[in-house]
């Protein structure tokens, strides 16, 4: 099957709930062996999970060692783990800036470096960074999220250039406003929810399941000639004018 992930092993970070859980389950349904890495246990017992702090190199090394010992390879990496700490720009706390950097940018960089070595030995692989609509459009009062999602987008392009010679593809998937715990305050507010919905072309919020198709596609051999690309799953928000 052209979109099959049979005989492939995938790592998904931030897989305990929301977008990460939906992606992990989608890859599993497509045939992959999926291992979720998260700081807490997965909400879904069907997903093999390892408790891992992606900002802690020792924790990451232990998790990767477990994966290689159990499965022998990694074909797919989904850098999904992310945090968002909205606060006024003028008084934005330095500790929130630093934590956003560690989770949203440094952790993906470290994981790409480490897993690329494994993929190189296996003649290739697919890496997907979950960026954001904020990689292109600045929203107010969240400078660290906007800055590091934008940087993650460029990191993906840099990695695509450097790792292409090993048949390792790197692409970015940018969700728009998705109905997750991170955005709960917005979608439970009727006024804000309607405003966000009206920003899209399709007239609705996104759901975590909306990220499954593109993730399976970019993970599979169907996208074997696609690398360094940004694909936005945003209901058309980023192209809507008047």
N, C-alpha and C positions, 0 to 999 in steps of 0.2 A: 504493500500500500504506500502511496506516495507521501502521506503524512504520518506514517508509522514511526514510532520511537522504540520499536522492539529492539532488544539487545543494547539499549543505551542506558547509561547511568547519569542521573541528574542531581545536582545540588541546588536547592532553593533556599535562600536566606530570608529570614522574617516570615517563616512559613506557618506560624502557629494560628494565624487568623487572617481575615480580610483578603487583600489582593494576593498575598503570598500563599495562603492556603488554597485559594481557588486555582492559582497557577499550578501548584504542586499536584492537586487532584487531577487537573486537566492533563498534565504530562503523564501521570500514572495511567489515566484512562486511555492514553495514546500508546501505552505499552512500555513506558520507561520504568526503570527502578529509580524511585525518587527518595532522596534523603533530605529532610528539612533541617536547617540550622536555625535555632532561635534561642533567645535568652530564657524562654519558658517552654514548657511542653506544648505540643500541638493539641488543638481542640479536637482533632480528628485522629482516631486510633488507627485508621487505615494508612496513614502516612508515617513512614519510618522517620523518626526524629532524633536528633542529638541536641541536647541542651548545650548551647555555645554562645559565648559573648564575642561577637564579631569584632569588637574593638580590642580584644585581648589576644595578642599573638600566640600565647601558649595555649589558650582555649581553642583557637582556630587550628593550630598544628595538631592538637590531640584529636579534634574532630576529623580532620583530613586523614590522619593516620588510620582512624577507625574505618573510614570510608574505603580507603585503598586496601586495607587488610580484608575487608568484607567483600568488596566488589572488584578490586583490581584495577579500576580505571574510573575516570570522570569524563563523560562526553559533553555534558551540558552544565553550565553555571548560570543561574539566574540571580543577579544581585538586586534583591528586592527590599531588603531591610532598610528602613528609613525612619527618621523622627522629624517632628515639626513642632517648633516652640514659638508661636506668635507672640510678639511683644513690640512696643513702640520703638521705632528706629532710634530716636534720640537717646533712649536710655536702655538700649538692648543689652542684656546681661552677658558678660564675657564668658561665663561658664556655659550658657546655652549655645553661644556661638561655637565654643570648643567641642561640645558634645555633638552638635549637628555635623561639624566637620569630621569627627571621628567615625560616626555611623554612616553618614551619607556620601562621604568621599574617600576617606582613608581606608576604611574597611573594604570597599569594592576594589580599590587599587591593590591592597595587599592580597586579597583573594585571587584577583586576576593573575598577579605575578606567580603565586604559588600553584594555582591550578593549571596555568599555561604550561608549566614544566611537565605536568602529568599528561596534558593533552598532546604536547609535542611528542612524547614517547609513544603516543597512541595514534599518531598521524592525523591529528586534527581535533576539532571540537567547535562548539557554538557557545558564545558568551552573550548574555542579554543583560543590559543594565536597565532597571526600571527607573527612568528619569521622572519627568513631570511636565505638564503644561507650563509650569513655572520655569522650565528650561528655556522657554521662548518669551514668555510674558511675565512681567513683574506684577505681583499682587502686593497690597500694602501690609506693613507691619509684620513682615516675616523675612528680614534680610538674609538670615543664615540659610534658610531653606532655599530661597531663590538663588543665592550665590552658589551653593554647593550642588544643587541639582543642575545648574548651568555648567558648572565645572565637571560634573559627572558625564554630561553629554560630550564634552570635549575630550575627556579621558577615554571614552569609548572610541572616538575617532582615532585618537593617538594609538590606542591599543590595536585597533584594526589595522593600521598601517604597519606597526611593528611586528604583529603576530601573523599577518597574512601569509608570510613565507613558510609558516608551519601548518598551513591549512586550518588555522584557527580564525573563525569569523566572530566579529564583535559588532553587535547592533544595539540600538537604544529604543526602548518602548516608553512613550510618555503618556501616562494616564491623565485625563482631565479630572473633573470633580467626580469621585467615586463614592459610593455609599459605604463607608467603612467607619470604624471607631474614630479614626483620626478626624473625620469630617462630620461626626455625629451632631455636634453643636450647630452646624450650619444646616444640615438637612432636617433637623427637628424644629428649626425656626421657620414657620410658614413663609414669612416675607423673604428671608434669605434664600430659602429653598427655591422659591419661585424665581427670584432674580438669577440664581445660578442656572436653573433650567432654561430660562429665556436667553441666556448667553449662547446656548448651543443651537446648531442647525436641526438636530433631531428632536429637540424639545423634551429632553429628559436627562436625568442624572445617569452616570455610568454605574454599573454593578461590577464587582470583582470578576464575575464570570465573563465579562466582556473582554478581559485580557487573555483568556485561555486560547482562543483561536490563533491570535498573532504569536503567542508564545510557543505553541506547538509548531506553527509554520516555521518560525525562525530557528527552532531547535532541530528541525527535521532536515533531511537531505533535499526537500523541496526547495529550500532557500540556499542551496549550495553555492550560488554565485552572487549572493547578497551579503555585503559587509560594510560597516561604517555608516549605516543609515539611521535616521531618526524617523520613527513611525509614531504618530500621535493618535491615541485612542481616546478622543475627547468629544465625540458627538458633533464635531465640526466647529467647536468653539474657536480654534486658532485661525480659521479662514473666514469667519463671519464678519462682514462689514455692516452696512446699514440694514 
